[in-house]
Amino acid sequence: MSTTYRVTGMTCGGCARSVEAAIKAEAPAASVSIDLGTATITVDGADEAQVKKAVDGAGFDFQGAA
C-alpha cells in the first residue's frame, strides 16, 4: 500500500535523489516516487517511521501524510 507524505526543502533533482536513496537505505524494497512541484513523496514498502527517519536524516523536513 502506498502512502503520500509532504516533505519540505526539496528543490531539485539532487534533493529528490538524496531523499530516495535515504528511504531505500532504510527500506531496500521500497518504491519511491517524488513530485518536486507538490513537495510530496509517495512510498510503497516502508512504514511512516522509516520514511520520517530517512527524510529527516537526509536533511529535509518530514511533514507527515499528505
PyMOL commands that set and color helices and strands:
alter all, ss='L'
color gray80, all
select helices_A, chain A and resi 13-26+48-57
alter helices_A, ss='H'
color red, helices_A
select strands_A, chain A and resi 2-8+31-35+40-44+61-65
alter strands_A, ss='S'
color yellow, strands_A
deselect
rebuild
show_as cartoon
